Amino acid sequence: MGCLVLALLLATAASLLLGSNRIAPDRVLAGLLGTGSGTDAAIVWGSRVPRTAIGAAVGAALGVAGLLMQGHTRNPLADPGLFGVSSGAGLAVVLGVYVFGITSTGATVWFALAGAVVASVVVFSVTIAGSGTASPVPLALAGSAVSALLAAVTSFVVLTDQDSLDAYRLWVVGSLAARQLDVLAAVWPFLAAGLVLAVLNVRALDALGLGTELAKGLGEHLVAARIVGLGGITLLAAGATAAAGPIGFVGLTVPHVARALVGAGHRWTLPVSALLGAVLVLVADVVGRLVGGFSEVEVGIVLAVLGGPVFVFVARRRSLVSL
């Protein structure tokens, strides 16, 4: 755990010090303290501090959401996007531009957040209506079906409206660029509430790992446990997606690495997943800034390019801990 905290501190420092605008470390420090030039302060506080804070929060949220999703669906390939979050947020962003003419990042965040939450509620409601309980297989099927439907509607809108296409194209890649602290201010209550629900769900997840029948025998109320867990997934994934767009790989891979490091007990995998997720997103963002020159490469693209090979390497080096 101490090594991960140190890794997070190093990733945070790298995110503040490195970028497409090359600034000496002493100038970055002066900009942070407000003793440097106006240009340095504008770069540090206007770009690097917000994207560092948002990147750490988004990475931690996706890591924990992925852990919860895999624990509740009993599917090692489960990802928060399976819950319809990304598709719902994307459709809401497109409709915000198409119907209301919304183009600012601050307003887009609220549309994305609302769309993600509504999509998650729809998936959960369909599952409950069909099976009477939030069972893993119906949940995954409902999530896939709703995601496909929302993606189809989104495609129809963006293909008929150029402004919607432009806004969606910028949002869908997953990025920390051009985000200000007001974005974090909008989503942090949802991320905090989701994290609280995740912590409250730890004992139930450990019991569910032993099987539903044994979990019932241990006194767990399965429906209540599912509601708490899926509520945590919704808030965490919705807040993260609204803040930075759909960022893949984090929620899928981080839980596996966490279980490889500390075992399957959720008391430890939860904080480890949060730290790993934050480190991963910050490092990917720094890599994108450095390899892309002045244009940069979006963090979602970096994770997509590097994520696949890394996941295959982890899966081959260590057998995935059974869920």
C-alpha positions as CSV (number, residue, x, y, z in Angstrom):
1,M,0.0,0.0,0.0
2,G,2.8,2.4,0.8
3,C,4.4,1.7,-2.6
4,L,1.2,2.6,-4.3
5,V,0.8,5.9,-2.3
6,L,4.4,6.7,-3.3
7,A,3.6,5.9,-7.0
8,L,0.6,8.2,-6.8
9,L,2.7,11.0,-5.4
10,L,5.3,10.5,-8.2
11,A,2.5,10.4,-10.9
12,T,1.0,13.6,-9.5
13,A,4.4,15.3,-9.5
14,A,5.0,14.2,-13.1
15,S,1.5,15.4,-14.1
16,L,2.3,18.8,-12.7
17,L,5.9,19.1,-14.0
18,L,5.6,17.5,-17.5
19,G,3.6,18.6,-20.5
20,S,3.5,19.8,-24.0
21,N,4.5,23.3,-22.7
22,R,8.0,22.7,-21.4
23,I,8.4,24.5,-18.1
24,A,11.3,24.1,-15.7
25,P,10.4,22.6,-12.3
26,D,11.3,25.7,-10.4
27,R,8.9,27.7,-12.6
28,V,6.2,25.2,-12.0
29,L,6.7,25.5,-8.2
30,A,6.7,29.3,-8.5
31,G,3.4,29.1,-10.5
32,L,1.8,26.9,-7.8
33,L,2.8,29.3,-5.1
34,G,1.8,32.3,-7.1
35,T,5.3,33.9,-7.1
36,G,6.1,33.2,-10.8
37,S,5.0,34.9,-14.0
38,G,1.4,35.2,-15.0
39,T,2.1,32.8,-17.9
40,D,3.5,30.1,-15.6
41,A,0.6,30.5,-13.2
42,A,-1.9,30.3,-16.0
43,I,-0.4,27.1,-17.3
44,V,-0.1,25.4,-13.9
45,W,-3.5,26.5,-12.4
46,G,-5.4,26.7,-15.7
47,S,-4.4,23.4,-17.1
48,R,-2.1,21.1,-15.1
49,V,-3.7,21.3,-11.6
50,P,-7.2,20.7,-12.9
51,R,-6.3,17.8,-15.2
52,T,-4.2,16.2,-12.4
53,A,-7.0,16.5,-9.9
54,I,-9.6,15.3,-12.3
55,G,-7.4,12.5,-13.6
56,A,-6.7,11.1,-10.1
57,A,-10.4,11.3,-9.2
58,V,-11.6,9.7,-12.5
59,G,-9.0,6.9,-12.3
60,A,-9.8,6.1,-8.7
61,A,-13.6,6.1,-9.4
62,L,-13.2,3.8,-12.5
63,G,-10.9,1.4,-10.6
64,V,-13.4,1.0,-7.7
65,A,-16.4,0.8,-10.1
66,G,-14.7,-2.0,-12.1
67,L,-14.0,-3.9,-8.9
68,L,-17.7,-3.6,-7.8
69,M,-18.9,-4.5,-11.3
70,Q,-16.8,-7.7,-11.5
71,G,-17.8,-8.6,-8.0
72,H,-21.5,-8.3,-8.6
73,T,-21.7,-9.8,-12.1
74,R,-19.2,-12.6,-11.3
75,N,-17.7,-11.8,-14.6
76,P,-13.9,-11.1,-14.9
77,L,-14.4,-9.2,-18.1
78,A,-17.1,-6.9,-16.7
79,D,-16.5,-3.2,-17.0
80,P,-18.5,-0.2,-15.8
81,G,-19.4,0.5,-19.4
82,L,-21.4,-2.7,-19.4
83,F,-23.9,-0.9,-17.2
84,G,-24.9,1.5,-20.0
85,V,-23.1,4.4,-18.4
86,S,-21.0,5.4,-21.4
87,S,-23.8,5.0,-23.9
88,G,-26.2,7.0,-21.8
89,A,-23.8,9.8,-21.2
90,G,-22.9,10.0,-24.9
91,L,-26.5,10.2,-25.9
92,A,-27.2,12.9,-23.4
93,V,-24.2,15.0,-24.6
94,V,-25.5,14.7,-28.2
95,L,-29.0,15.6,-27.3
96,G,-27.8,18.6,-25.3
97,V,-26.1,19.9,-28.4
98,Y,-28.9,18.9,-30.8
99,V,-31.9,20.1,-28.8
100,F,-30.5,22.8,-26.5
101,G,-27.4,24.0,-28.4
102,I,-25.2,23.3,-25.4
103,T,-21.5,23.5,-26.2
104,S,-19.6,24.5,-23.0
105,T,-17.8,21.9,-21.0
106,G,-19.4,22.9,-17.8
107,A,-22.9,22.4,-19.1
108,T,-22.0,19.2,-21.0
109,V,-20.9,17.6,-17.7
110,W,-24.4,17.9,-16.3
111,F,-25.9,16.4,-19.4
112,A,-23.5,13.5,-19.4
113,L,-24.0,12.9,-15.7
114,A,-27.8,12.8,-16.1
115,G,-27.6,10.5,-19.1
116,A,-25.3,8.1,-17.3
117,V,-27.5,7.9,-14.2
118,V,-30.7,7.5,-16.2
119,A,-29.1,4.7,-18.3
120,S,-28.0,2.9,-15.2
121,V,-31.4,3.1,-13.6
122,V,-33.0,1.8,-16.8
123,V,-30.7,-1.2,-16.9
124,F,-31.3,-2.0,-13.3
125,S,-35.1,-1.6,-13.7
126,V,-35.2,-3.9,-16.7
127,T,-33.2,-6.5,-14.8
128,I,-35.5,-6.3,-11.7
129,A,-38.6,-6.4,-13.9
130,G,-37.4,-9.5,-15.8
131,S,-36.0,-11.6,-13.0
132,G,-37.3,-10.2,-9.8
133,T,-33.8,-9.5,-8.5
134,A,-30.6,-7.9,-9.8
135,S,-29.0,-11.2,-10.9
136,P,-25.6,-11.1,-12.7
137,V,-26.5,-12.7,-16.0
138,P,-29.7,-10.7,-16.7
139,L,-27.9,-7.6,-15.5
140,A,-25.2,-8.1,-18.1
141,L,-27.7,-8.9,-20.8
142,A,-29.8,-5.9,-20.0
143,G,-26.7,-3.6,-19.9
144,S,-25.6,-4.8,-23.3
145,A,-29.0,-4.4,-24.9
146,V,-29.6,-0.9,-23.5
147,S,-26.1,0.2,-24.5
148,A,-26.6,-1.0,-28.0
149,L,-29.9,0.8,-28.3
150,L,-28.5,4.1,-26.9
151,A,-25.5,3.8,-29.2
152,A,-27.8,3.4,-32.2
153,V,-29.9,6.4,-31.3
154,T,-26.7,8.4,-30.8
155,S,-25.4,7.4,-34.2
156,F,-28.6,8.4,-35.8
157,V,-28.5,11.9,-34.2
158,V,-24.8,12.6,-35.0
159,L,-25.2,11.5,-38.6
160,T,-27.9,14.0,-39.1
161,D,-26.4,17.0,-37.3
162,Q,-22.9,18.3,-37.8
163,D,-22.7,20.3,-34.5
164,S,-23.7,17.2,-32.6
165,L,-21.1,15.1,-34.4
166,D,-18.4,17.6,-33.6
167,A,-19.3,17.7,-29.9
168,Y,-19.6,13.9,-29.7
169,R,-16.3,13.4,-31.5
170,L,-14.5,15.6,-29.0
171,W,-16.2,14.0,-26.0
172,V,-16.1,10.3,-26.9
173,V,-12.3,9.9,-27.1
174,G,-11.9,10.4,-23.3
175,S,-9.8,13.4,-22.4
176,L,-8.6,15.4,-19.4
177,A,-7.6,18.4,-21.6
178,A,-9.5,21.7,-21.4
179,R,-11.1,20.6,-18.1
180,Q,-11.3,23.1,-15.3
181,L,-11.9,22.6,-11.6
182,D,-15.6,23.4,-12.0
183,V,-15.9,20.0,-13.7
184,L,-14.5,18.3,-10.5
185,A,-16.8,20.5,-8.4
186,A,-19.8,19.3,-10.3
187,V,-19.0,15.6,-10.0
188,W,-17.2,15.1,-6.7
189,P,-20.4,14.7,-4.6
190,F,-21.4,11.8,-6.8
191,L,-17.9,10.3,-6.7
192,A,-17.8,10.7,-2.9
193,A,-21.3,9.1,-2.4
194,G,-20.3,6.2,-4.7
195,L,-17.2,5.6,-2.8
196,V,-19.1,5.5,0.5
197,L,-21.5,2.9,-1.0
198,A,-18.6,0.9,-2.2
199,V,-17.1,0.8,1.3
200,L,-20.5,-0.2,2.7
201,N,-20.6,-3.0,0.1
202,V,-17.3,-4.6,1.0
203,R,-18.6,-7.2,3.4
204,A,-21.4,-8.2,1.0
205,L,-19.0,-8.6,-1.9
206,D,-16.8,-10.9,0.2
207,A,-19.9,-13.0,1.0
208,L,-21.1,-13.1,-2.6
209,G,-17.6,-14.3,-3.6
210,L,-18.5,-17.5,-1.7
211,G,-21.7,-18.0,-3.7
212,T,-25.2,-16.7,-3.4
213,E,-26.5,-19.6,-1.3
214,L,-23.6,-19.3,1.2
215,A,-24.0,-15.6,1.3
216,K,-27.7,-16.0,2.2
217,G,-26.6,-18.5,4.9
218,L,-24.3,-15.8,6.3
219,G,-27.2,-13.5,6.7
220,E,-26.6,-11.2,3.7
221,H,-29.7,-9.6,2.1
222,L,-28.9,-10.1,-1.5
223,V,-31.3,-7.5,-3.0
224,A,-30.1,-4.8,-0.6
225,A,-26.5,-5.7,-1.3
226,R,-27.1,-5.5,-5.1
227,I,-28.8,-2.2,-4.7
228,V,-26.0,-0.7,-2.7
229,G,-23.3,-2.1,-5.0
230,L,-25.0,-1.1,-8.2
231,G,-25.7,2.3,-6.8
232,G,-22.0,2.7,-6.1
233,I,-21.2,1.6,-9.6
234,T,-23.7,4.1,-11.1
235,L,-22.4,7.1,-9.1
236,L,-18.7,6.4,-9.6
237,A,-18.9,5.5,-13.3
238,A,-21.4,8.3,-14.1
239,G,-19.3,10.9,-12.4
240,A,-16.1,9.7,-14.0
241,T,-17.6,9.5,-17.5
242,A,-19.2,12.9,-17.2
243,A,-15.9,14.5,-16.1
244,A,-13.6,13.0,-18.7
245,G,-15.7,11.1,-21.3
246,P,-15.6,7.3,-21.7
247,I,-12.2,6.0,-20.6
248,G,-11.8,2.2,-21.1
249,F,-9.4,-0.4,-19.8
250,V,-9.1,1.1,-16.2
251,G,-12.2,-0.6,-14.8
252,L,-11.5,-3.8,-16.6
253,T,-7.8,-4.3,-15.7
254,V,-7.2,-2.5,-12.4
255,P,-9.3,-5.0,-10.3
256,H,-7.3,-7.9,-11.7
257,V,-4.0,-6.3,-10.8
258,A,-5.3,-5.4,-7.3
259,R,-6.3,-9.0,-6.7
260,A,-2.9,-10.2,-7.9
261,L,-1.2,-7.9,-5.4
262,V,-3.3,-8.3,-2.2
263,G,-5.7,-11.3,-2.8
264,A,-9.4,-11.4,-3.3
265,G,-10.5,-9.8,0.0
266,H,-12.4,-6.5,-0.9
267,R,-11.2,-4.8,2.3
268,W,-7.8,-4.4,0.6
269,T,-8.6,-4.6,-3.1
270,L,-10.9,-1.6,-2.9
271,P,-8.3,0.9,-1.8
272,V,-5.6,-0.7,-3.9
273,S,-8.0,-0.5,-7.0
274,A,-8.5,3.2,-6.2
275,L,-4.8,4.0,-6.0
276,L,-3.9,1.9,-9.1
277,G,-6.7,3.5,-11.1
278,A,-5.5,7.0,-10.2
279,V,-1.9,6.2,-11.0
280,L,-2.8,4.6,-14.3
281,V,-4.8,7.5,-15.6
282,L,-2.3,10.1,-14.5
283,V,0.6,8.2,-16.1
284,A,-1.3,7.7,-19.4
285,D,-2.2,11.4,-19.5
286,V,1.5,12.3,-19.0
287,V,2.5,9.9,-21.8
288,G,-0.1,11.4,-24.1
289,R,1.2,14.9,-23.5
290,L,4.8,13.9,-24.1
291,V,4.4,11.8,-27.2
292,G,1.9,14.0,-28.9
293,G,3.9,17.2,-29.0
294,F,1.8,20.4,-29.0
295,S,-1.3,18.5,-30.2
296,E,-1.1,15.9,-27.4
297,V,-2.7,12.4,-27.5
298,E,-5.9,12.0,-25.5
299,V,-5.7,9.8,-22.4
300,G,-8.5,7.5,-23.7
301,I,-6.5,6.8,-26.8
302,V,-3.3,6.1,-24.8
303,L,-5.1,3.7,-22.6
304,A,-6.7,1.9,-25.5
305,V,-3.3,1.5,-27.3
306,L,-1.4,0.4,-24.2
307,G,-4.1,-1.3,-22.3
308,G,-4.7,-4.3,-24.5
309,P,-1.1,-5.6,-24.5
310,V,-0.7,-4.9,-20.8
311,F,-3.9,-6.8,-19.9
312,V,-2.8,-9.8,-22.0
313,F,0.6,-9.7,-20.2
314,V,-1.0,-9.6,-16.8
315,A,-3.4,-12.4,-17.7
316,R,-0.6,-14.6,-19.0
317,R,1.8,-13.9,-16.1
318,R,-0.7,-14.6,-13.4
319,S,-3.9,-16.6,-13.5
320,L,-6.8,-14.3,-12.8
321,V,-8.0,-14.7,-9.2
322,S,-11.4,-16.3,-9.4
323,L,-14.3,-14.2,-8.5
